[in-house]
Amino acid sequence: MILSEMRVWTNTTFMGINPIGTAAVVVAGSALLASKILNTTLEYHGLKGDVEAQDMIEVETDHCSIRILNDGNY
């Protein structure tokens, strides 16, 4: 089986168990697939799976990069 190129996506827009910041990292070939995987996992954990593909932010992996997912500023 040949897998397509995997990319790294982050999301901080979904509602968690408590009304505080949330963050997820997903490895998938596209933003659409990443949002589907995230929604399935959120629903499995009893959360609302309503993340849209455009809510996924790709992390550049061809050079050094960083994305702070949650800085604790509530």
SEDRENDREN-706783 format. One record per residue: residue in three letters; x, y, z of N, C-alpha, C in turn. Coordinates in steps of 0.2 Angstrom, whole numbers, plus 2048, in hexadecimal, padded with zeros to 3 digits. Layout:
<nodes>
AlaXYZXYZXYZ
...
</nodes>
This chain:
<nodes>
Met8047FA800800800800804806800
Ile80380B7FB8078117FB8028177FE
Leu80581A80380181F806803826803
Ser7FE82A802800831800804835805
Glu80783A80380B83E80780784080D
Met80A83F81380784181980984881B
Arg80484C81E806853820803853827
Val80685982A80485A8317FF860832
Trp7FA85F8357F58648367F386583D
Thr7F186B83F7EF86D8467E8870846
Asn7E587084C7DF87384C7DE875853
Thr7DB87B8557DA87E85B7D388185C
Thr7CE87F8577C88828577C287E85A
Phe7C387785B7BE87385E7BC874865
Met7B68738677B487386E7B686D872
Gly7B986E8787BB86887C7B6867881
Ile7B88638867B486188B7B3867890
Asn7B886B8917B78718957B8877890
Pro7B587D8927B688388E7BD88688E
Ile7C288288D7C988588D7CC883886
Gly7D28858857D588487E7D587D87D
Thr7D587B8767D68748747DB87486E
Ala7DE86E86D7E386E8687E4867866
Ala7E586685F7E685F85C7EB860857
Val7EF85A8567F38598517F185384D
Val7F18548467EE84E8427F384D83C
Val7F584783B7F98458357F5842830
Ala7F484682A7F08448247F284781E
Gly7F08448187F28468127EF84D810
Ser7E984F8137E68558117E2858817
Ala7E085E8167DC86281B7D685E81C
Leu7D385C8177CC8598177CC85281B
Leu7D184E8197D284881D7D4849824
Ala7D884E8267DA85082D7D4852830
Ser7CF85682E7C98588317C5852832
Lys7C484E82E7C084882F7C3843834
Ile7C98428347CC83E83A7CB841840
Leu7CC8488417CB84C8477C484B849
Asn7BF84C8457B884C8477B6845849
Thr7B98408467B78398487BA83884F
Thr7C083A8507C38398577C083D85C
Leu7BE84385B7BA84785F7B3844861
Glu7B084285C7A983E85D7AA838862
Tyr7B08348607B182E8647B283086C
His7B583686D7B68388747B083C877
Gly7AA83C8737A483F8757A4847874
Leu7A88498707A885086E7A5852867
Lys7A38588667A085A8607A585A85A
Gly7A48568557A98568507A785A84A
Asp7A886184A7A68658457AC869842
Val7B28678427B786A83F7B786A838
Glu7B88708357B887082D7BF87082B
Ala7C086E8257C786D8227CA874822
Gln7C78798217CA8808217CD882828
Asp7CA87E82D7CD87F8347D387C835
Met7D68788317DC8748327E287982F
Ile7E78798337ED87D8317F3878831
Glu7F687982B7FB87482980287782C
Val80687282F80C87483281187282D
Glu81587782B81B876826820871829
Thr82186C82582686782782C867823
Asp82D86B81E83386B81A83887081C
His83787382283C87882583987882C
Cys83E87B83183C87C838836881838
Ser83187F83C82B88383D828881844
Ile82488684682088584D81A88884C
Arg81588585080E88885180C886858
Ile80C88C85C80988B86380288A863
Leu8008848657F98828657F588586A
Asn7F88868707F48898767F988C87A
Asp7F989287C7FD8968807FB897887
Gly7F58948897F38948907EF89B891
Asn7EE89F88C7EB8A588D7E38A488D
Tyr7E08A38937D98A28937D68A8895
</nodes>
